[in-house]
Amino acid sequence: MSCTNAQPATQLPYLKNTNKPSP
């Protein structure tokens, strides 16, 4: 989780993308 602290903005969108695969 330390990595998320470094750049939460980049991790947020990245995780969301993985949550639901692209159409």
C-alpha positions as a printed Julia matrix, in Angstrom:
23×3 Matrix{Float64}:
   0.0    0.0     0.0
   3.04   2.22    0.3
   3.13   2.57   -3.47
  -0.41   3.94   -3.44
   0.71   6.67   -1.07
   3.36   7.77   -3.56
   0.84   8.36   -6.36
  -2.8    7.75   -5.37
  -4.06   9.6    -8.45
  -2.4    7.08  -10.77
  -3.38   4.07   -8.7
  -7.06   5.02   -8.4
  -7.82   4.98  -12.14
  -5.55   1.99  -12.68
  -7.38  -0.14  -10.13
 -10.79   0.94  -11.43
  -9.8   -0.14  -14.94
  -8.91  -3.6   -13.66
 -12.17  -3.85  -11.74
 -14.2   -3.94  -14.95
 -12.52  -5.11  -18.19
 -12.74  -2.82  -21.21
 -15.63  -3.53  -23.6
